[in-house]
């Protein structure tokens, strides 16, 4: 057996064919063998059972293979838990979806509104609040740990001086700020910390014993260290007031319990709250995509998939399910490598796998690379900083890790960490990702 990967299968009564499992195993092993990931764990579930498949190692300097109990940062998948708490509170009559978030914040905080429309709890959950992706006063002391020192005082300061550029409810904009604010407001309403709120409302009822924000000593021993896209060690992330957007750590086995509850393969007290999260959706302006309460919805090939992904400096995650077929998948990786394509492909075989590895690098003169160095603005609160180190070029988006970008033509670059490409223009760049082309003007 190749020492770089191991396959673990549990409860092999699952309805996936042996050929399907073999394909998953092969895809994961290929990504590890090509040096794109240190370790990947995938869990699949349906009404007949579940399986866990693991490839690679827990750490580069060790030999231990990962398994269903290995702990990973799940990043923005945390947003689904935040919205589930909201749905549960609505079901129990503790809050209303159209309650203004200002109702749950200190009276000294002036939450922005526009044309008489206030930002509601549901606006925050569905990310149509009008708030930007990130606050403009997110200026971390440590760029490698950007949320660690962003506290309530900074959040309140931003809200009190920010002017909305559109009405709440008008348009979708993915926002760590919005969902982080939602988690904070719900914790204030409940009179406890955000982590305690999750534990009491979700983790304990679902038996998710290895899921938390603050790791126990036992969990620390099972934590897979994170690595960036170049397989260099990455710091674990810390969150303060915006914990609701990305602070949770979990395992594939625990996340399969969560997926089972959403599919109602198990009967849980959160059943009706989970149904509420999928009861209404909004278009987000991208073909085949909608959003519910935190869950994104992908409809293609006559298949409707509910999913969310996540990424921190050294980890990537994907959780998705198809209620029509009672099938679900969890993919956790301790390398910043986008495995969304694998998760979707498992749920719908016609969904293509990423072709990012097919790009071939070409040499580009250092003087040409130097022309691309600078800051590019997609929105006032979301910029991409491009830097150079000798013959290597790097890109870092606001609040995200820095990644090396690789040329496959003089002005065409690709990322190995995610399925994304960048085209440099005379006065800016175009980011090609998720089927969208977003132009950014060079401002520095």
Phi, psi and omega per residue, in radians:
X1 nan 2.387 3.101
X2 -1.072 2.204 -3.093
X3 -1.203 -0.171 -3.094
X4 -1.480 -0.169 3.103
X5 -2.649 2.778 3.082
X6 -2.513 2.516 -3.135
X7 -1.883 2.235 3.127
X8 -2.135 2.170 3.120
X9 -2.137 2.277 3.139
X10 -2.107 2.473 3.073
X11 0.915 1.142 -2.980
X12 -1.263 0.232 3.076
X13 -1.366 -0.069 3.140
X14 -0.983 2.600 -2.984
X15 -1.357 -0.129 3.054
X16 -1.055 2.395 3.112
X17 -1.228 2.758 3.107
X18 -1.005 -0.601 3.122
X19 -1.139 -0.623 3.108
X20 -1.140 -0.811 3.120
X21 -1.087 -0.714 3.129
X22 -1.093 -0.648 3.117
X23 -1.162 -0.791 3.109
X24 -1.014 -0.815 -3.141
X25 -1.021 -0.759 -3.108
X26 -1.164 -0.744 3.138
X27 -1.077 -0.819 -3.131
X28 -1.112 -0.802 -3.134
X29 -1.070 -0.679 3.129
X30 -1.074 -0.729 -3.113
X31 -1.201 -0.582 3.077
X32 -1.271 -0.808 -3.089
X33 -1.106 -0.570 -3.140
X34 -1.440 0.102 3.097
X35 1.301 0.395 3.140
X36 -1.621 -0.264 -3.124
X37 -2.656 2.596 3.048
X38 -1.428 -0.832 3.134
X39 -2.688 2.583 3.116
X40 -2.419 2.391 3.037
X41 -2.190 2.251 3.119
X42 -2.111 2.326 3.053
X43 -2.062 2.356 3.098
X44 -2.161 2.555 -3.060
X45 -2.561 2.514 2.949
X46 -2.612 -2.972 -3.039
X47 -1.212 -0.175 3.126
X48 -1.691 -0.240 -3.135
X49 2.688 -2.797 -3.110
X50 -2.582 2.737 3.070
X51 -2.416 2.621 3.051
X52 -2.155 2.231 3.134
X53 -2.089 2.283 -3.085
X54 -2.256 2.482 3.108
X55 -2.313 2.617 3.050
X56 1.532 -2.650 -3.098
X57 -2.296 2.836 3.079
X58 -1.186 -0.679 3.140
X59 -2.508 2.715 -3.117
X60 -1.128 -0.556 -3.073
X61 -1.660 0.241 -3.138
X62 -2.200 -3.046 3.132
X63 -2.154 -0.125 -3.058
X64 -1.239 2.237 3.075
X65 -1.370 2.633 3.059
X66 -1.320 2.870 3.076
X67 -2.619 -2.967 -3.083
X68 -1.154 -0.225 3.138
X69 -1.852 0.068 3.061
X70 -1.220 2.372 -3.062
X71 -1.619 2.358 3.135
X72 -2.329 2.670 2.890
X73 -1.267 2.352 -3.130
X74 -1.884 0.017 3.009
X75 0.956 -2.237 -2.983
X76 -1.233 -0.145 2.974
X77 -1.041 -0.379 3.037
X78 -0.922 -0.583 -3.103
X79 -1.009 -0.575 3.131
X80 -1.162 -0.676 3.089
X81 -1.144 -0.713 3.120
X82 -1.039 -0.793 3.138
X83 -1.249 -0.494 3.068
X84 -1.160 -0.674 3.053
X85 -1.045 -0.782 3.099
X86 -1.027 -0.835 -3.129
X87 -1.056 -0.681 3.124
X88 -1.163 -0.718 3.094
X89 -1.123 -0.664 3.096
X90 -1.131 -0.792 -3.136
X91 -1.046 -0.589 -3.103
X92 -1.598 0.083 3.077
X93 1.290 0.320 -3.116
X94 -1.457 -0.540 3.064
X95 -2.472 2.945 3.049
X96 -2.037 2.605 -3.113
X97 -1.059 -0.532 -3.124
X98 -1.665 0.245 3.011
X99 -1.123 2.302 3.042
X100 -1.147 2.415 3.126
X101 -1.083 -0.470 3.131
X102 -1.017 -0.469 -3.126
X103 -1.063 -0.440 -3.024
X104 -1.901 0.052 3.123
X105 -1.836 2.828 3.082
X106 -0.957 2.542 -3.087
X107 -1.079 -0.368 -3.127
X108 -1.318 -0.232 -3.114
X109 -1.511 2.186 3.101
X110 -1.723 1.678 -3.132
X111 -1.328 2.286 -3.089
X112 -1.151 2.570 3.032
X113 -2.402 3.007 -3.114
X114 -2.657 2.295 -3.138
X115 0.901 0.675 3.097
X116 1.380 0.029 -3.105
X117 -1.760 2.075 3.115
X118 -1.588 2.750 3.094
X119 -1.349 2.136 -3.116
X120 -1.750 2.949 3.091
X121 -1.062 -0.724 -3.138
X122 -1.185 -0.610 3.062
X123 -0.995 -0.764 -3.122
X124 -1.148 -0.749 -3.127
X125 -1.103 -0.733 -3.101
X126 -1.572 0.032 3.072
X127 1.001 0.832 3.043
X128 -2.176 0.500 -3.020
X129 -1.335 -0.349 -3.006
X130 1.593 -0.131 3.080
X131 -1.367 2.593 -3.116
X132 -1.293 3.035 3.131
X133 -1.015 -0.752 -3.112
X134 -2.448 2.656 3.088
X135 -1.295 2.625 -3.091
X136 -1.339 -0.128 3.087
X137 -1.809 0.368 2.981
X138 -1.434 1.604 -3.112
X139 -2.250 1.400 -2.974
X140 -1.149 2.537 3.024
X141 -1.143 -0.562 3.115
X142 -2.146 1.808 -3.124
X143 -1.024 -0.397 3.121
X144 -1.346 -0.178 -3.141
X145 -2.433 1.178 -2.852
X146 -1.171 -0.416 -3.066
X147 -1.711 -0.101 -2.979
X148 -1.064 -0.639 -3.065
X149 -1.926 0.298 3.095
X150 -1.587 1.772 -2.998
X151 -1.800 -3.105 -3.092
X152 -1.086 -0.645 -3.124
X153 -1.074 -0.728 3.125
X154 -1.194 -0.687 3.102
X155 -1.082 -0.819 -3.122
X156 -1.118 -0.647 3.108
X157 -1.106 -0.778 3.136
X158 -1.083 -0.851 -3.105
X159 -1.044 -0.689 -3.043
X160 -1.247 -0.344 -3.125
X161 -2.017 -0.055 -3.084
X162 -1.415 2.445 3.076
X163 -1.921 2.113 3.130
X164 -1.134 2.465 3.119
X165 -1.708 -0.086 3.083
X166 -2.697 2.850 -3.115
X167 -1.229 2.480 2.989
X168 -0.983 2.434 -3.136
X169 1.540 -0.145 -3.022
X170 -1.374 -0.732 -2.967
X171 -2.599 2.501 3.082
X172 -1.329 2.379 2.943
X173 -2.590 2.012 -3.132
X174 -0.947 2.245 -2.965
X175 -2.539 1.921 2.987
X176 -1.111 -0.629 3.125
X177 -1.053 -0.843 -3.065
X178 -1.072 -0.828 -3.075
X179 -1.328 -0.544 3.014
X180 -1.094 -0.723 3.075
X181 -1.095 -0.720 3.118
X182 -1.041 -0.818 3.121
X183 -1.056 -0.707 3.126
X184 -1.129 -0.788 -3.122
X185 -1.119 -0.718 3.137
X186 -1.176 -0.634 3.090
X187 -1.145 -0.702 3.075
X188 -1.097 -0.726 3.112
X189 -1.070 -0.716 -3.105
X190 -1.402 -0.251 3.134
X191 1.253 0.603 3.123
X192 -2.654 3.013 3.128
X193 -1.216 2.770 3.112
X194 -1.037 -0.717 -3.136
X195 -1.127 -0.755 3.095
X196 -1.100 -0.637 3.115
X197 -1.063 -0.803 3.111
X198 -1.119 -0.739 -3.091
X199 -1.095 -0.801 -3.078
X200 -1.283 -0.642 -3.041
X201 -1.516 -0.538 -2.989
X202 -2.201 -1.031 -2.958
X203 -1.108 -0.834 3.129
X204 -1.158 -0.831 3.121
X205 -1.037 -0.547 -3.117
X206 -1.647 -0.011 3.140
X207 1.219 0.529 -3.138
X208 -1.549 1.347 -2.984
X209 -1.295 -0.318 -3.106
X210 -1.839 0.269 -3.107
X211 -1.935 2.245 -3.106
X212 -2.952 -3.139 2.978
X213 -1.787 -0.888 3.078
X214 -1.538 2.094 -3.063
X215 -1.433 2.410 2.996
X216 -1.307 2.975 3.105
X217 -1.057 -0.675 3.134
X218 -1.149 -0.695 3.123
X219 -1.184 -0.660 3.122
X220 -1.029 -0.617 3.138
X221 -1.210 -0.412 -3.126
X222 -1.770 0.032 -3.129
X223 -1.302 2.183 3.041
X224 -1.399 2.177 3.105
X225 -1.126 2.565 -3.092
X226 -1.550 2.669 3.114
X227 -2.361 2.559 3.097
X228 -1.412 -3.065 -3.048
X229 -1.137 -0.317 3.102
X230 -1.687 0.203 -3.127
X231 1.119 0.518 3.015
X232 -1.707 2.521 -3.097
X233 -0.964 2.410 3.117
X234 -2.088 2.616 -3.134
X235 -1.283 2.573 2.974
X236 -1.284 2.534 -3.077
X237 -1.515 2.539 3.049
X238 -2.119 2.509 -3.116
X239 -2.218 2.534 3.058
X240 -1.906 -1.916 -3.019
X241 -1.230 -0.396 -3.122
X242 -1.676 0.454 -3.111
X243 -0.948 -0.544 -3.091
X244 -1.116 -0.185 -3.129
X245 -1.688 -0.226 -3.064
X246 -3.118 0.392 -2.947
X247 -1.619 -0.165 -2.944
X248 -1.379 2.541 2.981
X249 -2.030 2.536 -3.098
X250 -2.751 -3.054 3.129
X251 -2.216 2.860 3.084
X252 -1.113 -0.720 -3.140
X253 -1.073 -0.729 3.106
X254 -1.177 -0.733 -3.117
X255 -1.191 -0.488 3.032
X256 -1.171 -0.574 3.033
X257 -1.099 -0.708 3.126
X258 -1.141 -0.781 3.112
X259 -1.117 -0.724 3.114
X260 -1.023 -0.681 3.116
X261 -1.162 -0.707 3.114
X262 -1.151 -0.616 3.106
X263 -1.409 -0.112 -3.079
X264 1.042 0.581 2.956
X265 -1.325 -0.352 2.974
X266 -2.195 2.590 -3.137
X267 -1.611 2.101 -3.085
X268 -2.318 2.801 3.110
X269 -1.187 -0.111 -3.138
X270 -1.718 0.130 -3.057
X271 -0.966 -0.834 -3.065
X272 -1.286 -0.575 3.065
X273 -1.151 -0.689 3.117
X274 -1.151 -0.663 3.074
X275 -1.122 -0.681 3.137
X276 -1.057 -0.673 -3.110
X277 -1.060 -0.424 -3.103
X278 -1.880 0.162 -3.005
X279 -1.354 -0.369 3.138
X280 -2.585 2.518 3.130
X281 -2.327 2.815 3.071
X282 -2.239 2.562 3.014
X283 -1.201 2.570 -3.115
X284 -1.994 0.092 3.106
X285 1.550 0.167 3.097
X286 -2.180 2.394 -3.063
X287 -0.993 2.344 3.061
X288 1.275 0.083 -3.076
X289 -2.098 2.431 3.032
X290 -2.384 3.037 3.041
X291 -2.334 2.444 2.984
X292 -1.831 -2.500 3.011
X293 -1.391 1.646 -3.124
X294 1.312 -0.811 -3.129
X295 -1.098 2.349 2.928
X296 -1.572 2.655 -3.085
X297 -2.175 2.137 -3.141
X298 -1.937 2.106 -3.135
X299 -2.075 1.957 -3.140
X300 -2.780 2.657 -3.140
X301 0.968 0.633 -3.141
X302 1.070 0.418 -3.136
X303 -2.178 2.365 -3.129
X304 -1.983 1.955 -3.066
X305 -1.953 2.261 3.034
X306 -1.725 2.248 -2.999
X307 -2.704 2.844 2.915
X308 -2.648 2.598 3.084
X309 -2.110 3.062 3.133
X310 -2.730 2.716 3.090
X311 -2.725 2.266 2.955
X312 -2.071 -3.024 -2.990
X313 -0.985 -0.585 -3.064
X314 -2.205 0.297 -3.049
X315 -2.521 2.699 2.959
X316 -2.405 2.580 -3.124
X317 -2.483 2.676 3.043
X318 -2.557 2.307 3.066
X319 -2.301 2.249 -3.141
X320 -2.679 2.798 3.101
X321 -2.743 2.745 3.116
X322 -2.087 1.731 -3.087
X323 -1.048 -0.524 -3.107
X324 -1.143 -0.522 -3.122
X325 -1.938 0.031 -3.106
X326 0.947 0.765 3.137
X327 -2.135 2.500 3.123
X328 -2.540 2.862 -3.120
X329 -2.579 2.584 3.027
X330 -2.313 2.287 3.067
X331 -2.231 2.102 3.098
X332 -2.145 2.430 -3.064
X333 -2.486 2.377 3.119
X334 -1.696 0.634 2.995
X335 -2.429 2.531 3.118
X336 -1.317 1.372 3.116
X337 -2.263 2.148 -3.117
X338 -1.227 1.989 3.098
X339 -1.961 0.333 3.123
X340 -1.007 -0.673 -3.113
X341 -1.061 -0.654 3.116
X342 -1.142 -0.795 -3.141
X343 -1.058 -0.787 -3.136
X344 -1.209 -0.648 3.132
X345 -1.113 -0.643 3.108
X346 -1.130 -0.689 -3.126
X347 -1.376 -0.474 3.119
X348 -2.566 1.830 -2.980
X349 -1.085 -0.370 3.132
X350 -1.387 -0.192 3.069
X351 -1.244 2.170 -3.005
X352 -1.249 2.619 3.014
X353 -1.418 2.653 -3.106
X354 -1.067 2.432 3.099
X355 -1.784 0.318 -3.049
X356 -0.997 -0.598 -3.091
X357 -1.281 -0.152 -3.120
X358 -1.441 -0.261 3.099
X359 -1.168 2.458 3.096
X360 -1.907 2.270 -3.133
X361 -1.256 2.524 3.049
X362 -2.250 2.645 3.111
X363 -1.288 2.471 3.083
X364 -2.277 2.356 -3.102
X365 -1.031 2.467 -3.104
X366 -1.053 -0.567 3.121
X367 -1.151 -0.591 3.084
X368 -1.220 -0.758 3.116
X369 -1.038 -0.668 -3.111
X370 -1.093 -0.551 3.120
X371 -1.120 -0.436 -3.095
X372 -1.505 -0.211 -3.127
X373 -1.147 2.341 3.132
X374 2.707 -2.945 -3.123
X375 -2.053 2.305 -3.068
X376 -2.106 2.275 -3.034
X377 -1.822 2.025 2.993
X378 -1.469 -0.769 3.007
X379 -2.472 2.885 3.138
X380 -0.967 -0.496 -3.105
X381 -1.798 0.030 -3.079
X382 -2.406 1.914 -3.073
X383 -2.216 2.807 3.058
X384 -2.091 2.103 3.106
X385 -1.702 2.188 3.137
X386 -1.906 2.196 -3.116
X387 -2.229 2.825 -3.118
X388 -2.225 2.463 2.972
X389 -2.252 1.788 -3.078
X390 0.979 -2.031 -3.100
X391 -1.694 0.287 -3.110
X392 -2.023 2.460 -3.142
X393 -2.035 2.497 -3.089
X394 -2.282 2.617 3.087
X395 -2.278 2.395 3.123
X396 -2.390 2.034 3.087
X397 -1.467 2.699 -3.117
X398 -0.900 2.194 3.084
X399 1.279 0.208 -3.109
X400 -2.189 2.850 3.119
X401 -1.139 2.852 3.061
X402 -1.562 2.356 -3.134
X403 -2.203 2.518 3.021
X404 -1.290 2.441 3.061
X405 -2.015 2.504 -2.941
X406 -2.083 2.320 -3.101
X407 -1.398 2.351 2.929
X408 -2.055 0.032 2.942
X409 -2.805 2.965 -3.020
X410 -1.003 -0.661 -3.130
X411 -2.003 0.144 -3.106
X412 -2.006 2.158 -3.089
X413 -2.223 2.731 3.099
X414 -2.357 2.743 3.074
X415 -1.791 2.504 3.057
X416 -1.575 -0.389 -3.079
X417 -1.324 -0.602 -3.117
X418 -2.399 2.818 3.102
X419 -1.419 1.416 -3.096
X420 -2.581 2.640 3.131
X421 -2.363 2.741 3.124
X422 -2.256 2.270 3.011
X423 -1.915 2.151 3.120
X424 -1.545 2.367 3.096
X425 -1.963 3.066 3.109
X426 -1.109 -0.624 -3.055
X427 -2.095 0.268 -3.112
X428 3.061 -2.691 3.093
X429 -2.601 2.887 3.021
X430 -2.123 2.185 3.075
X431 -1.658 2.094 3.129
X432 -1.814 1.961 -3.106
X433 -2.789 2.485 3.097
X434 0.944 0.619 3.107
X435 1.351 0.109 -3.122
X436 -2.039 2.615 3.059
X437 -2.034 1.914 -3.069
X438 -1.933 2.100 -3.122
X439 -1.567 2.386 3.101
X440 -2.174 2.327 -3.140
X441 -1.505 2.448 3.103
X442 -1.337 2.090 -3.069
X443 -1.931 -0.210 3.092
X444 -2.502 nan nan
